[in-house]
Amino acid sequence: MSSFFDLIQKRESCRNFDGRPVEREKLVRCVEAARLAPSARNRQPWQLLIVCDPEKAKKMPAYLQDGTPQNFTNRCPAFIVLLADRGAADSLDMGLVSLQFCLAATEEGLATCMMRWFDSDEIRKLLMIPETKEIALVIGVGYTADLSPRPKDRKPLEEIAFFVE
């Protein structure tokens, strides 16, 4: 297993999936890691809908738009639709479970992309999600076609961390 710092350095938002299907065992391990994420008052408000059916996965990119084409999802073979009961989708809890899933996926050699822009009505119809559930996030999961990672553009430590001594 890689070190934690290697893992977080390696994780990135994939914009170039190669279309290969993802092994079910890898998805299960990622969901198991996500299941162990902390949540406020241990409510664990999430449910993860794993979309790996090829026909449904091919339809998903049409609903992952923000008014501009997001073609990078066209070759994405699987999606995680993160659900919660209406009104229970605390953004911190959803962020924790999502990141834990994505870090596990990176450890499994998979690529991910978390997406907040989507047509929830169309996804709801496609996947028969009940009205009692809220779609908090969609995560594309697959293998990257990029052989070398993109450099990370982050603010320097001096701009974001301050010691109070």
N, CA and C atoms as an extended XYZ file, in Angstrom:
495
Properties=species:S:1:pos:R:3:atomname:S:1:resname:S:1:resid:I:1 pbc="F F F"
N         0.848       -1.182        0.000 N   MET     1
C         0.000        0.000        0.000 CA  MET     1
C         0.893        1.245        0.000 C   MET     1
N         0.485        2.231       -0.771 N   SER     2
C         1.280        3.460       -0.825 CA  SER     2
C         1.078        4.262        0.455 C   SER     2
N         1.990        5.171        0.701 N   SER     3
C         1.827        6.024        1.877 CA  SER     3
C         0.676        7.002        1.624 C   SER     3
N         0.147        7.528        2.696 N   PHE     4
C        -0.977        8.448        2.584 CA  PHE     4
C        -0.623        9.672        1.736 C   PHE     4
N         0.551       10.225        1.939 N   PHE     5
C         0.927       11.421        1.177 CA  PHE     5
C         1.136       11.108       -0.301 C   PHE     5
N         1.649        9.934       -0.609 N   ASP     6
C         1.742        9.519       -2.011 CA  ASP     6
C         0.347        9.415       -2.624 C   ASP     6
N        -0.567        8.847       -1.850 N   LEU     7
C        -1.934        8.646       -2.322 CA  LEU     7
C        -2.630        9.978       -2.614 C   LEU     7
N        -2.546       10.935       -1.699 N   ILE     8
C        -3.235       12.206       -1.944 CA  ILE     8
C        -2.556       13.017       -3.046 C   ILE     8
N        -1.273       12.810       -3.230 N   GLN     9
C        -0.574       13.474       -4.334 CA  GLN     9
C        -1.017       12.884       -5.677 C   GLN     9
N        -1.302       11.604       -5.685 N   LYS    10
C        -1.658       10.890       -6.913 CA  LYS    10
C        -3.115       11.132       -7.336 C   LYS    10
N        -4.011       11.345       -6.377 N   ARG    11
C        -5.430       11.520       -6.693 CA  ARG    11
C        -5.648       12.810       -7.479 C   ARG    11
N        -6.417       12.716       -8.548 N   GLU    12
C        -6.761       13.903       -9.317 CA  GLU    12
C        -8.126       13.694       -9.956 C   GLU    12
N        -8.710       14.761      -10.444 N   SER    13
C        -9.991       14.678      -11.139 CA  SER    13
C        -9.723       14.322      -12.591 C   SER    13
N       -10.133       13.128      -12.978 N   CYS    14
C        -9.857       12.613      -14.320 CA  CYS    14
C       -10.706       13.336      -15.359 C   CYS    14
N       -10.079       13.740      -16.432 N   ARG    15
C       -10.782       14.358      -17.555 CA  ARG    15
C       -10.590       13.551      -18.839 C   ARG    15
N       -10.064       12.328      -18.703 N   ASN    16
C        -9.794       11.518      -19.890 CA  ASN    16
C        -9.861       10.034      -19.527 C   ASN    16
N       -11.079        9.504      -19.428 N   PHE    17
C       -11.262        8.084      -19.139 CA  PHE    17
C       -11.010        7.270      -20.401 C   PHE    17
N       -10.495        6.044      -20.229 N   ASP    18
C       -10.193        5.238      -21.418 CA  ASP    18
C       -11.303        4.262      -21.806 C   ASP    18
N       -12.380        4.190      -21.035 N   GLY    19
C       -13.526        3.372      -21.411 CA  GLY    19
C       -13.518        1.937      -20.916 C   GLY    19
N       -12.384        1.455      -20.387 N   ARG    20
C       -12.350        0.073      -19.880 CA  ARG    20
C       -13.335       -0.095      -18.731 C   ARG    20
N       -14.036       -1.221      -18.669 N   PRO    21
C       -14.936       -1.448      -17.537 CA  PRO    21
C       -14.161       -1.605      -16.233 C   PRO    21
N       -14.815       -1.251      -15.148 N   VAL    22
C       -14.207       -1.353      -13.820 CA  VAL    22
C       -14.661       -2.656      -13.177 C   VAL    22
N       -13.709       -3.378      -12.612 N   GLU    23
C       -14.013       -4.638      -11.954 CA  GLU    23
C       -14.896       -4.395      -10.734 C   GLU    23
N       -15.926       -5.221      -10.602 N   ARG    24
C       -16.876       -5.102       -9.494 CA  ARG    24
C       -16.166       -5.146       -8.137 C   ARG    24
N       -15.157       -6.018       -8.007 N   GLU    25
C       -14.449       -6.159       -6.729 CA  GLU    25
C       -13.799       -4.841       -6.313 C   GLU    25
N       -13.268       -4.114       -7.285 N   LYS    26
C       -12.643       -2.825       -6.971 CA  LYS    26
C       -13.690       -1.822       -6.499 C   LYS    26
N       -14.838       -1.810       -7.161 N   LEU    27
C       -15.907       -0.905       -6.741 CA  LEU    27
C       -16.378       -1.242       -5.326 C   LEU    27
N       -16.494       -2.524       -5.033 N   VAL    28
C       -16.922       -2.946       -3.694 CA  VAL    28
C       -15.915       -2.488       -2.645 C   VAL    28
N       -14.622       -2.631       -2.925 N   ARG    29
C       -13.607       -2.184       -1.957 CA  ARG    29
C       -13.674       -0.667       -1.749 C   ARG    29
N       -13.928        0.069       -2.812 N   CYS    30
C       -14.045        1.531       -2.687 CA  CYS    30
C       -15.265        1.917       -1.855 C   CYS    30
N       -16.369        1.220       -2.070 N   VAL    31
C       -17.578        1.488       -1.286 CA  VAL    31
C       -17.348        1.113        0.172 C   VAL    31
N       -16.618        0.031        0.406 N   GLU    32
C       -16.297       -0.361        1.784 CA  GLU    32
C       -15.483        0.736        2.466 C   GLU    32
N       -14.533        1.309        1.768 N   ALA    33
C       -13.743        2.409        2.336 CA  ALA    33
C       -14.629        3.625        2.596 C   ALA    33
N       -15.516        3.927        1.667 N   ALA    34
C       -16.424        5.062        1.840 CA  ALA    34
C       -17.340        4.845        3.042 C   ALA    34
N       -17.798        3.629        3.211 N   ARG    35
C       -18.698        3.281        4.316 CA  ARG    35
C       -18.083        3.606        5.670 C   ARG    35
N       -16.767        3.583        5.743 N   LEU    36
C       -16.059        3.834        6.997 CA  LEU    36
C       -15.792        5.317        7.258 C   LEU    36
N       -16.270        6.184        6.382 N   ALA    37
C       -16.051        7.629        6.552 CA  ALA    37
C       -16.761        8.138        7.802 C   ALA    37
N       -16.171        9.140        8.454 N   PRO    38
C       -16.850        9.740        9.603 CA  PRO    38
C       -18.035       10.592        9.144 C   PRO    38
N       -18.964       10.811       10.051 N   SER    39
C       -20.094       11.703        9.774 CA  SER    39
C       -20.544       12.347       11.082 C   SER    39
N       -21.199       13.479       10.963 N   ALA    40
C       -21.687       14.186       12.150 CA  ALA    40
C       -22.647       13.289       12.923 C   ALA    40
N       -22.377       13.143       14.207 N   ARG    41
C       -23.190       12.331       15.105 CA  ARG    41
C       -23.340       10.887       14.617 C   ARG    41
N       -22.386       10.458       13.797 N   ASN    42
C       -22.374        9.103       13.230 CA  ASN    42
C       -23.692        8.762       12.523 C   ASN    42
N       -24.292        9.754       11.878 N   ARG    43
C       -25.572        9.532       11.196 CA  ARG    43
C       -25.429        8.689        9.939 C   ARG    43
N       -24.257        8.763        9.289 N   GLN    44
C       -24.030        8.012        8.054 CA  GLN    44
C       -25.222        8.190        7.098 C   GLN    44
N       -25.480        9.431        6.673 N   PRO    45
C       -26.701        9.722        5.918 CA  PRO    45
C       -26.673        9.288        4.454 C   PRO    45
N       -25.602        8.697        4.011 N   TRP    46
C       -25.415        8.439        2.588 CA  TRP    46
C       -25.883        7.053        2.147 C   TRP    46
N       -26.151        6.988        0.855 N   GLN    47
C       -26.315        5.732        0.129 CA  GLN    47
C       -25.573        5.926       -1.183 C   GLN    47
N       -24.879        4.897       -1.630 N   LEU    48
C       -24.120        4.985       -2.871 CA  LEU    48
C       -24.769        4.081       -3.905 C   LEU    48
N       -25.248        4.680       -4.967 N   LEU    49
C       -25.843        3.944       -6.072 CA  LEU    49
C       -24.737        3.730       -7.097 C   LEU    49
N       -24.402        2.486       -7.374 N   ILE    50
C       -23.270        2.151       -8.238 CA  ILE    50
C       -23.803        1.835       -9.630 C   ILE    50
N       -23.557        2.730      -10.564 N   VAL    51
C       -24.062        2.582      -11.927 CA  VAL    51
C       -22.957        1.983      -12.780 C   VAL    51
N       -23.029        0.667      -12.994 N   CYS    52
C       -22.018        0.009      -13.831 CA  CYS    52
C       -22.657       -0.729      -15.006 C   CYS    52
N       -23.974       -0.693      -15.119 N   ASP    53
C       -24.655       -1.251      -16.280 CA  ASP    53
C       -24.249       -0.420      -17.501 C   ASP    53
N       -23.668       -1.051      -18.530 N   PRO    54
C       -23.145       -0.280      -19.675 CA  PRO    54
C       -24.178        0.623      -20.348 C   PRO    54
N       -25.413        0.156      -20.483 N   GLU    55
C       -26.437        0.973      -21.150 CA  GLU    55
C       -26.790        2.215      -20.332 C   GLU    55
N       -26.926        2.044      -19.042 N   LYS    56
C       -27.247        3.194      -18.183 CA  LYS    56
C       -26.041        4.137      -18.081 C   LYS    56
N       -24.842        3.567      -17.976 N   ALA    57
C       -23.627        4.396      -17.893 CA  ALA    57
C       -23.455        5.238      -19.161 C   ALA    57
N       -23.830        4.698      -20.319 N   LYS    58
C       -23.716        5.450      -21.575 CA  LYS    58
C       -24.681        6.632      -21.621 C   LYS    58
N       -25.787        6.523      -20.899 N   LYS    59
C       -26.777        7.607      -20.885 CA  LYS    59
C       -26.424        8.709      -19.886 C   LYS    59
N       -25.643        8.386      -18.884 N   MET    60
C       -25.334        9.353      -17.822 CA  MET    60
C       -24.685       10.653      -18.314 C   MET    60
N       -23.711       10.621      -19.239 N   PRO    61
C       -23.049       11.874      -19.641 CA  PRO    61
C       -23.999       12.963      -20.131 C   PRO    61
N       -25.110       12.580      -20.737 N   ALA    62
C       -26.074       13.579      -21.215 CA  ALA    62
C       -26.667       14.386      -20.065 C   ALA    62
N       -26.640       13.831      -18.868 N   TYR    63
C       -27.236       14.495      -17.706 CA  TYR    63
C       -26.189       15.132      -16.800 C   TYR    63
N       -24.948       15.080      -17.219 N   LEU    64
C       -23.851       15.666      -16.439 CA  LEU    64
C       -23.350       16.913      -17.155 C   LEU    64
N       -24.225       17.895      -17.268 N   GLN    65
C       -23.922       19.111      -18.017 CA  GLN    65
C       -24.210       20.320      -17.145 C   GLN    65
N       -23.514       21.378      -17.401 N   ASP    66
C       -23.826       22.653      -16.745 CA  ASP    66
C       -24.108       23.715      -17.808 C   ASP    66
N       -24.619       23.275      -18.947 N   GLY    67
C       -24.874       24.185      -20.054 CA  GLY    67
C       -23.793       24.122      -21.112 C   GLY    67
N       -22.671       23.505      -20.786 N   THR    68
C       -21.594       23.313      -21.750 CA  THR    68
C       -21.299       21.819      -21.842 C   THR    68
N       -20.866       21.345      -22.999 N   PRO    69
C       -20.591       19.914      -23.128 CA  PRO    69
C       -19.485       19.454      -22.177 C   PRO    69
N       -19.710       18.346      -21.533 N   GLN    70
C       -18.713       17.736      -20.645 CA  GLN    70
C       -18.336       16.383      -21.256 C   GLN    70
N       -17.697       16.421      -22.399 N   ASN    71
C       -17.427       15.209      -23.160 CA  ASN    71
C       -16.517       14.222      -22.454 C   ASN    71
N       -15.782       14.658      -21.447 N   PHE    72
C       -14.851       13.738      -20.794 CA  PHE    72
C       -15.574       12.582      -20.106 C   PHE    72
N       -16.860       12.718      -19.833 N   THR    73
C       -17.588       11.617      -19.197 CA  THR    73
C       -18.098       10.587      -20.207 C   THR    73
N       -17.989       10.864      -21.495 N   ASN    74
C       -18.511        9.940      -22.507 CA  ASN    74
C       -17.859        8.565      -22.462 C   ASN    74
N       -16.621        8.488      -22.035 N   ARG    75
C       -15.928        7.193      -21.976 CA  ARG    75
C       -15.790        6.688      -20.538 C   ARG    75
N       -16.557        7.259      -19.649 N   CYS    76
C       -16.528        6.842      -18.246 CA  CYS    76
C       -17.447        5.626      -18.086 C   CYS    76
N       -16.913        4.484      -17.636 N   PRO    77
C       -17.707        3.253      -17.606 CA  PRO    77
C       -18.590        3.066      -16.374 C   PRO    77
N       -18.379        3.846      -15.327 N   ALA    78
C       -19.158        3.659      -14.096 CA  ALA    78
C       -19.338        5.002      -13.392 C   ALA    78
N       -20.417        5.092      -12.657 N   PHE    79
C       -20.718        6.303      -11.897 CA  PHE    79
C       -21.226        5.911      -10.518 C   PHE    79
N       -20.875        6.706       -9.538 N   ILE    80
C       -21.433        6.578       -8.202 CA  ILE    80
C       -22.371        7.762       -8.028 C   ILE    80
N       -23.618        7.479       -7.743 N   VAL    81
C       -24.583        8.533       -7.464 CA  VAL    81
C       -24.781        8.527       -5.955 C   VAL    81
N       -24.349        9.595       -5.332 N   LEU    82
C       -24.396        9.698       -3.877 CA  LEU    82
C       -25.755       10.254       -3.468 C   LEU    82
N       -26.486        9.463       -2.693 N   LEU    83
C       -27.839        9.812       -2.279 CA  LEU    83
C       -27.918       10.035       -0.778 C   LEU    83
N       -28.935       10.782       -0.379 N   ALA    84
C       -29.273       10.943        1.038 CA  ALA    84
C       -30.771       11.188        1.114 C   ALA    84
N       -31.348       10.923        2.277 N   ASP    85
C       -32.746       11.290        2.475 CA  ASP    85
C       -32.864       12.796        2.303 C   ASP    85
N       -33.993       13.249        1.761 N   ARG    86
C       -34.194       14.694        1.557 CA  ARG    86
C       -33.937       15.454        2.848 C   ARG    86
N       -33.115       16.485        2.758 N   GLY    87
C       -32.801       17.316        3.906 CA  GLY    87
C       -31.695       16.782        4.798 C   GLY    87
N       -31.201       15.579        4.507 N   ALA    88
C       -30.169       14.978        5.365 CA  ALA    88
C       -28.777       15.034        4.754 C   ALA    88
N       -28.654       15.599        3.557 N   ALA    89
C       -27.372       15.601        2.847 CA  ALA    89
C       -26.484       16.742        3.327 C   ALA    89
N       -25.926       16.605        4.506 N   ASP    90
C       -24.992       17.592        5.034 CA  ASP    90
C       -23.758       17.624        4.135 C   ASP    90
N       -23.354       18.815        3.709 N   SER    91
C       -22.253       18.904        2.741 CA  SER    91
C       -20.943       18.358        3.304 C   SER    91
N       -20.689       18.516        4.582 N   LEU    92
C       -19.466       17.971        5.166 CA  LEU    92
C       -19.485       16.445        5.116 C   LEU    92
N       -20.588       15.843        5.532 N   ASP    93
C       -20.693       14.383        5.494 CA  ASP    93
C       -20.538       13.856        4.070 C   ASP    93
N       -21.187       14.521        3.116 N   MET    94
C       -21.117       14.070        1.720 CA  MET    94
C       -19.697       14.231        1.171 C   MET    94
N       -19.024       15.297        1.585 N   GLY    95
C       -17.639       15.503        1.159 CA  GLY    95
C       -16.711       14.442        1.720 C   GLY    95
N       -16.915       14.082        2.979 N   LEU    96
C       -16.057       13.066        3.604 CA  LEU    96
C       -16.223       11.704        2.941 C   LEU    96
N       -17.462       11.283        2.728 N   VAL    97
C       -17.685        9.965        2.129 CA  VAL    97
C       -17.184        9.940        0.680 C   VAL    97
N       -17.354       11.049       -0.030 N   SER    98
C       -16.898       11.129       -1.424 CA  SER    98
C       -15.382       11.061       -1.521 C   SER    98
N       -14.708       11.835       -0.689 N   LEU    99
C       -13.250       11.824       -0.732 CA  LEU    99
C       -12.705       10.454       -0.340 C   LEU    99
N       -13.321        9.839        0.663 N   GLN   100
C       -12.849        8.522        1.080 CA  GLN   100
C       -13.016        7.513       -0.065 C   GLN   100
N       -14.135        7.599       -0.798 N   PHE   101
C       -14.332        6.736       -1.967 CA  PHE   101
C       -13.242        7.003       -3.001 C   PHE   101
N       -12.996        8.276       -3.300 N   CYS   102
C       -12.028        8.634       -4.347 CA  CYS   102
C       -10.603        8.240       -3.976 C   CYS   102
N       -10.238        8.372       -2.718 N   LEU   103
C        -8.897        7.943       -2.298 CA  LEU   103
C        -8.753        6.429       -2.420 C   LEU   103
N        -9.793        5.698       -2.051 N   ALA   104
C        -9.748        4.241       -2.202 CA  ALA   104
C        -9.649        3.863       -3.680 C   ALA   104
N       -10.378        4.578       -4.528 N   ALA   105
C       -10.313        4.308       -5.966 CA  ALA   105
C        -8.899        4.538       -6.495 C   ALA   105
N        -8.269        5.603       -6.048 N   THR   106
C        -6.888        5.877       -6.456 CA  THR   106
C        -5.981        4.733       -6.034 C   THR   106
N        -6.156        4.255       -4.812 N   GLU   107
C        -5.364        3.122       -4.313 CA  GLU   107
C        -5.595        1.872       -5.163 C   GLU   107
N        -6.790        1.729       -5.724 N   GLU   108
C        -7.136        0.580       -6.572 CA  GLU   108
C        -6.664        0.762       -8.017 C   GLU   108
N        -6.024        1.898       -8.313 N   GLY   109
C        -5.570        2.146       -9.682 CA  GLY   109
C        -6.646        2.748      -10.572 C   GLY   109
N        -7.711        3.256       -9.960 N   LEU   110
C        -8.818        3.844      -10.707 CA  LEU   110
C        -8.718        5.365      -10.700 C   LEU   110
N        -9.413        5.966      -11.635 N   ALA   111
C        -9.492        7.422      -11.723 CA  ALA   111
C       -10.925        7.838      -11.404 C   ALA   111
N       -11.079        9.035      -10.841 N   THR   112
C       -12.412        9.530      -10.483 CA  THR   112
C       -12.557       10.998      -10.850 C   THR   112
N       -13.803       11.430      -10.903 N   CYS   113
C       -14.099       12.855      -11.040 CA  CYS   113
C       -15.416       13.126      -10.320 C   CYS   113
N       -15.359       13.976       -9.298 N   MET   114
C       -16.565       14.357       -8.558 CA  MET   114
C       -17.265       15.484       -9.309 C   MET   114
N       -18.585       15.355       -9.462 N   MET   115
C       -19.349       16.328      -10.242 CA  MET   115
C       -20.568       16.809       -9.471 C   MET   115
N       -20.733       18.113       -9.434 N   ARG   116
C       -21.889       18.721       -8.768 CA  ARG   116
C       -22.882       19.303       -9.772 C   ARG   116
N       -22.543       19.324      -11.041 N   TRP   117
C       -23.469       19.854      -12.034 CA  TRP   117
C       -24.100       18.687      -12.769 C   TRP   117
N       -25.395       18.520      -12.558 N   PHE   118
C       -26.106       17.413      -13.191 CA  PHE   118
C       -27.595       17.721      -13.217 C   PHE   118
N       -28.302       17.023      -14.087 N   ASP   119
C       -29.753       17.140      -14.192 CA  ASP   119
C       -30.355       16.067      -13.293 C   ASP   119
N       -30.689       16.458      -12.079 N   SER   120
C       -31.153       15.465      -11.107 CA  SER   120
C       -32.473       14.827      -11.530 C   SER   120
N       -33.344       15.566      -12.218 N   ASP   121
C       -34.618       14.978      -12.657 CA  ASP   121
C       -34.388       13.839      -13.645 C   ASP   121
N       -33.488       14.055      -14.601 N   GLU   122
C       -33.220       13.014      -15.606 CA  GLU   122
C       -32.489       11.819      -14.996 C   GLU   122
N       -31.542       12.080      -14.118 N   ILE   123
C       -30.839       10.974      -13.449 CA  ILE   123
C       -31.823       10.196      -12.583 C   ILE   123
N       -32.709       10.898      -11.916 N   ARG   124
C       -33.728       10.260      -11.083 CA  ARG   124
C       -34.579        9.301      -11.923 C   ARG   124
N       -35.007        9.772      -13.119 N   LYS   125
C       -35.820        8.926      -14.011 CA  LYS   125
C       -35.029        7.719      -14.505 C   LYS   125
N       -33.816        7.965      -14.985 N   LEU   126
C       -32.987        6.891      -15.539 CA  LEU   126
C       -32.739        5.780      -14.526 C   LEU   126
N       -32.461        6.166      -13.293 N   LEU   127
C       -32.064        5.188      -12.277 CA  LEU   127
C       -33.193        4.854      -11.301 C   LEU   127
N       -34.386        5.387      -11.564 N   MET   128
C       -35.569        5.128      -10.736 CA  MET   128
C       -35.312        5.442       -9.260 C   MET   128
N       -34.774        6.620       -9.027 N   ILE   129
C       -34.484        7.080       -7.665 CA  ILE   129
C       -35.759        7.695       -7.095 C   ILE   129
N       -36.193        7.259       -5.931 N   PRO   130
C       -37.434        7.803       -5.359 CA  PRO   130
C       -37.299        9.282       -4.979 C   PRO   130
N       -38.419        9.970       -4.985 N   GLU   131
C       -38.457       11.396       -4.638 CA  GLU   131
C       -38.008       11.661       -3.209 C   GLU   131
N       -38.037       10.652       -2.371 N   THR   132
C       -37.618       10.825       -0.974 CA  THR   132
C       -36.107       10.979       -0.851 C   THR   132
N       -35.385       10.691       -1.938 N   LYS   133
C       -33.923       10.775       -1.935 CA  LYS   133
C       -33.456       12.022       -2.661 C   LYS   133
N       -32.370       12.577       -2.182 N   GLU   134
C       -31.716       13.738       -2.777 CA  GLU   134
C       -30.403       13.267       -3.402 C   GLU   134
N       -30.112       13.735       -4.617 N   ILE   135
C       -28.831       13.416       -5.249 CA  ILE   135
C       -27.840       14.489       -4.815 C   ILE   135
N       -26.839       14.083       -4.057 N   ALA   136
C       -25.871       15.040       -3.513 CA  ALA   136
C       -24.688       15.251       -4.447 C   ALA   136
N       -24.285       14.206       -5.160 N   LEU   137
C       -23.050       14.256       -5.938 CA  LEU   137
C       -23.021       13.068       -6.884 C   LEU   137
N       -22.319       13.224       -7.997 N   VAL   138
C       -22.058       12.111       -8.909 CA  VAL   138
C       -20.545       11.997       -9.051 C   VAL   138
N       -20.044       10.772       -8.979 N   ILE   139
C       -18.610       10.520       -9.144 CA  ILE   139
C       -18.421        9.612      -10.351 C   ILE   139
N       -17.683       10.083      -11.344 N   GLY   140
C       -17.300        9.229      -12.458 CA  GLY   140
C       -16.130        8.360      -12.021 C   GLY   140
N       -16.170        7.069      -12.401 N   VAL   141
C       -15.122        6.127      -11.998 CA  VAL   141
C       -14.696        5.314      -13.213 C   VAL   141
N       -13.395        5.195      -13.412 N   GLY   142
C       -12.880        4.386      -14.512 CA  GLY   142
C       -11.369        4.356      -14.477 C   GLY   142
N       -10.797        4.083      -15.627 N   TYR   143
C        -9.343        4.099      -15.779 CA  TYR   143
C        -8.971        5.308      -16.616 C   TYR   143
N        -7.887        5.962      -16.252 N   THR   144
C        -7.459        7.141      -16.998 CA  THR   144
C        -6.722        6.737      -18.274 C   THR   144
N        -6.901        7.551      -19.301 N   ALA   145
C        -6.148        7.367      -20.540 CA  ALA   145
C        -4.848        8.160      -20.500 C   ALA   145
N        -4.707        9.030      -19.501 N   ASP   146
C        -3.491        9.834      -19.353 CA  ASP   146
C        -2.438        9.028      -18.605 C   ASP   146
N        -1.269        8.917      -19.177 N   LEU   147
C        -0.217        8.120      -18.551 CA  LEU   147
C         0.578        8.892      -17.510 C   LEU   147
N         0.589       10.207      -17.618 N   SER   148
C         1.328       10.978      -16.612 CA  SER   148
C         0.371       11.950      -15.923 C   SER   148
N         0.513       12.094      -14.614 N   PRO   149
C        -0.392       12.983      -13.878 CA  PRO   149
C        -0.159       14.450      -14.218 C   PRO   149
N        -1.227       15.224      -14.095 N   ARG   150
C        -1.109       16.674      -14.291 CA  ARG   150
C        -0.441       17.272      -13.061 C   ARG   150
N         0.339       18.329      -13.244 N   PRO   151
C         0.898       18.997      -12.060 CA  PRO   151
C        -0.232       19.631      -11.254 C   PRO   151
N        -0.105       19.574       -9.950 N   LYS   152
C        -1.125       20.168       -9.078 CA  LYS   152
C        -0.821       21.649       -8.892 C   LYS   152
N        -1.815       22.472       -9.138 N   ASP   153
C        -1.688       23.915       -8.967 CA  ASP   153
C        -2.396       24.284       -7.672 C   ASP   153
N        -1.643       24.417       -6.615 N   ARG   154
C        -2.201       24.723       -5.299 CA  ARG   154
C        -1.514       25.950       -4.719 C   ARG   154
N        -2.241       26.648       -3.874 N   LYS   155
C        -1.663       27.810       -3.196 CA  LYS   155
C        -0.527       27.344       -2.298 C   LYS   155
N         0.489       28.192       -2.117 N   PRO   156
C         1.578       27.815       -1.213 CA  PRO   156
C         1.085       27.758        0.234 C   PRO   156
N         1.758       26.949        1.024 N   LEU   157
C         1.416       26.762        2.431 CA  LEU   157
C         1.316       28.092        3.177 C   LEU   157
N         2.234       29.020        2.865 N   GLU   158
C         2.262       30.310        3.563 CA  GLU   158
C         0.974       31.111        3.365 C   GLU   158
N         0.241       30.834        2.290 N   GLU   159
C        -0.996       31.568        2.024 CA  GLU   159
C        -2.211       30.954        2.701 C   GLU   159
N        -2.091       29.724        3.166 N   ILE   160
C        -3.281       29.068        3.711 CA  ILE   160
C        -3.156       28.615        5.163 C   ILE   160
N        -1.947       28.546        5.698 N   ALA   161
C        -1.754       28.039        7.061 CA  ALA   161
C        -1.060       29.079        7.924 C   ALA   161
N        -1.616       29.310        9.104 N   PHE   162
C        -1.070       30.316       10.016 CA  PHE   162
C        -1.048       29.744       11.428 C   PHE   162
N         0.097       29.771       12.049 N   PHE   163
C         0.240       29.281       13.421 CA  PHE   163
C        -0.114       30.387       14.403 C   PHE   163
N        -0.877       30.057       15.415 N   VAL   164
C        -1.173       30.972       16.516 CA  VAL   164
C        -0.359       30.472       17.697 C   VAL   164
N         0.710       31.239       18.048 N   GLU   165
C         1.633       30.779       19.096 CA  GLU   165
C         1.680       31.755       20.242 C   GLU   165
